[in-house]
């Protein structure tokens, strides 16, 4: 057994204390020698009570020190920075009737639009400017200019508005792209003014193609683009863009039980816009072809009535030709209208005529189908019409007339 003197014990205690102190100091200095700093370190906060609490220390938000972004982020940023000034906010005034039955101006709706020409032409939705007494274009720099409606097309819910830009002001033009080669899953960007928040960017993908959307009993917008990019009230009329910043569609509507975006939005394909914009600028309307006749959509009561009269119809879906305008294209082609007048509630029409089932290769069972089949046909175009006469299926090719002129000639004075 080894014995230690008092001097030995004192020296041992001193050495141990010195070593402990060096270890403590070394651990404290480690952060300075490469250990990562503690983010969100707790620091004391003075309080008026007996209990003191701690709060996270304020840490500055640091940007990407390398100044780089992902390829996807760079595309989004580039499209927005180049083109957001080409998206305008459209507001309107409408005429309302007050309690004294006097007309008075009233604030209307609002939406978005794309500048498509240096002369100040703006592409938007028809429903954005419908019934407008005045139209105002709000530019990216805050300039507010009164514009005017140049042309509108309710069948595709598109319109062209024009404003006169201040002299010397260059406009940002959003170029047309191509919608015939879109693929489900393709990235898309939407710039608009949802809820009055100007030039908001949202992104998503093409989630469906070729969607038919029925607006009313006479209008079906075909080949709509479905997207999950957030579209809300105020986005209407704004551009749906591809990754290159080209318009591939015009944001038109959303499906929403609540009124807000639920990831199902629809846009009119840009190829439709490219086809009709020249007509809207030149004529103020779209020139479309027509088959000169009056029609009645087949319905169960009519089918049952014809069966009871001993003249059962060969089909249950189609358009009955009530009358073919004398000298019109249907009459000249040999198509026949009805010969016996009948009344159904307030409607009076003729039965016994031909029943149209197909126009220009598209099945037709309603007036909305007929409008859709002829939507992209101009006056003078030739189309094939298939119809039943009795139980015999027949066809004829005829040259279309001008729908507007036909409607004007047949309107009751």
Long-range contacts (C-beta under 8 A, 24 or more apart in sequence): 72-187, 75-187, 75-243, 76-189, 76-201, 76-203, 78-245, 79-189, 79-201, 79-241, 79-243, 79-244, 79-245, 80-189, 80-191, 80-201, 82-172, 82-245, 83-172, 83-174, 83-191, 83-239, 83-241, 83-245, 84-140, 84-191, 84-199, 84-201, 85-139, 85-140, 85-141, 85-172, 85-199, 86-114, 86-115, 86-171, 86-172, 86-173, 86-174, 87-112, 87-113, 87-114, 87-115, 87-140, 87-174, 87-191, 87-192, 87-193, 87-199, 87-238, 87-239, 88-112, 88-113, 88-114, 88-115, 88-122, 88-137, 88-138, 88-139, 88-140, 89-137, 89-138, 89-193, 89-196, 89-198, 90-122, 90-124, 90-128, 90-129, 90-135, 90-136, 90-137, 90-138, 90-147, 90-161, 90-237, 91-135, 91-136, 91-138, 92-128, 92-129, 92-132, 92-133, 92-134, 92-135, 92-136, 93-132, 93-133, 93-134, 93-136, 94-131, 94-132, 94-133, 95-133, 105-133, 105-134, 108-132, 108-133, 110-193, 110-196, 110-234, 111-192, 111-193, 111-234, 111-235, 111-236, 111-237, 111-238, 112-191, 112-192, 112-193, 112-234, 112-235, 112-236, 112-237, 112-238, 112-239, 112-251, 113-137, 113-161, 113-237, 113-238, 114-174, 114-237, 114-238, 114-239, 114-247, 114-250, 115-171, 115-172, 115-173, 115-174, 116-173, 116-174, 116-176, 116-277, 117-173, 118-165, 118-170, 118-171, 118-173, 119-162, 120-147, 120-162, 120-163, 120-164, 120-165, 120-171, 121-150, 121-160, 121-161, 121-162, 121-281, 122-147, 122-160, 122-161, 122-162, 122-163, 123-158, 123-159, 123-160, 123-237, 123-247, 123-250, 123-273, 123-277, 124-158, 124-159, 124-160, 124-161, 124-236, 124-237, 124-250, 125-157, 125-158, 125-159, 125-236, 125-237, 125-250, 125-252, 126-152, 126-153, 126-154, 126-156, 126-157, 126-158, 126-159, 127-157, 127-236, 128-159, 128-236, 128-237, 129-159, 129-161, 130-154, 135-161, 137-161, 137-163, 138-198, 140-172, 140-198, 140-199, 150-280, 150-281, 150-284, 151-279, 151-280, 151-281, 151-283, 151-284, 151-285, 151-286, 152-280, 152-284, 152-285, 153-276, 153-280, 153-285, 153-286, 154-219, 155-219, 155-221, 155-286, 155-371, 155-375, 156-221, 156-268, 156-272, 156-273, 156-276, 156-286, 156-375, 157-215, 157-221, 157-252, 157-253, 157-268, 158-250, 158-268, 158-272, 158-273, 158-276, 158-277, 158-280, 159-280, 160-277, 160-280, 160-281, 174-239, 174-241, 174-245, 174-246, 174-247, 175-245, 175-246, 175-247, 176-246, 176-247, 176-270, 176-273, 176-274, 177-241, 177-242, 177-244, 177-246, 177-247, 177-248, 177-270, 178-246, 178-248, 178-270, 178-271, 179-225, 179-248, 179-249, 179-269, 179-270, 179-271, 179-272, 180-271, 182-206, 182-209, 182-225, 182-248, 184-208, 184-209, 186-242, 187-242, 187-243, 188-227, 188-229, 188-240, 188-241, 188-242, 188-248, 188-249, 189-229, 189-240, 189-241, 189-242, 189-243, 189-245, 190-227, 190-229, 190-230, 190-231, 190-235, 190-238, 190-239, 190-240, 190-241, 190-251, 190-265, 191-238, 191-239, 191-241, 192-231, 192-234, 192-235, 192-236, 192-237, 192-238, 192-239, 192-251, 193-234, 193-235, 193-238, 194-230, 194-231, 194-232, 194-233, 194-234, 194-235, 195-232, 195-233, 195-234, 196-234, 197-234, 202-229, 202-230, 202-231, 203-229, 204-228, 204-229, 204-230, 204-263, 205-229, 207-263, 207-264, 211-266, 212-372, 213-253, 213-266, 214-368, 217-367, 217-368, 218-367, 218-368, 218-371, 219-368, 219-371, 220-368, 220-369, 220-371, 220-372, 221-252, 221-268, 222-372, 222-375, 223-269, 223-272, 224-252, 224-266, 224-267, 224-268, 224-269, 225-249, 225-266, 225-267, 225-268, 225-269, 226-264, 226-265, 226-266, 227-265, 227-266, 227-267, 228-263, 228-264, 228-265, 229-265, 230-261, 230-263, 230-265, 231-261, 231-265, 232-260, 232-261, 233-259, 235-265, 240-267, 246-270, 247-273, 275-376, 285-404, 287-378, 287-379, 287-402, 287-404, 288-374, 288-375, 288-377, 288-378, 288-379, 288-402, 288-403, 288-404, 289-374, 289-377, 289-378, 289-379, 289-380, 289-381, 289-383, 289-400, 289-401, 289-402, 289-403, 290-374, 290-379, 290-400, 290-401, 290-402, 290-403, 290-406, 291-329, 291-330, 291-359, 291-370, 291-374, 291-383, 291-385, 291-398, 291-400, 291-401, 292-324, 292-325, 292-328, 292-329, 292-330, 292-331, 292-401, 292-406, 293-321, 293-322, 293-323, 293-324, 293-325, 293-328, 293-330, 293-335, 293-337, 294-321, 294-322, 294-323, 294-325, 294-337, 294-349, 294-410, 295-319, 295-320, 295-321, 295-322, 295-356, 295-367, 295-370, 296-320, 296-322, 296-347, 296-349, 297-365, 297-366, 297-367, 298-355, 298-365, 301-344, 302-344, 302-351, 305-342, 305-351, 306-351, 311-351, 311-352, 313-355, 313-388, 314-355, 314-388, 314-390, 314-391, 315-355, 315-357, 315-388, 317-357, 317-365, 318-355, 318-356, 318-357, 318-364, 318-365, 318-387, 318-388, 319-355, 319-356, 319-357, 319-364, 319-365, 319-366, 319-367, 319-369, 319-370, 320-349, 320-351, 320-353, 320-354, 320-355, 321-353, 321-354, 321-355, 321-356, 321-387, 322-349, 322-350, 322-351, 322-353, 323-350, 323-353, 324-353, 325-406, 325-410, 328-401, 328-406, 329-398, 329-399, 329-400, 329-401, 330-398, 332-398, 333-385, 333-396, 333-397, 333-398, 334-396, 335-385, 335-387, 335-396, 336-389, 354-387, 354-388, 354-389, 354-394, 355-387, 355-388, 356-385, 356-386, 356-387, 357-386, 357-387, 357-388, 357-393, 358-384, 358-385, 358-386, 359-383, 359-384, 359-385, 359-386, 360-384, 374-400, 374-403, 379-403
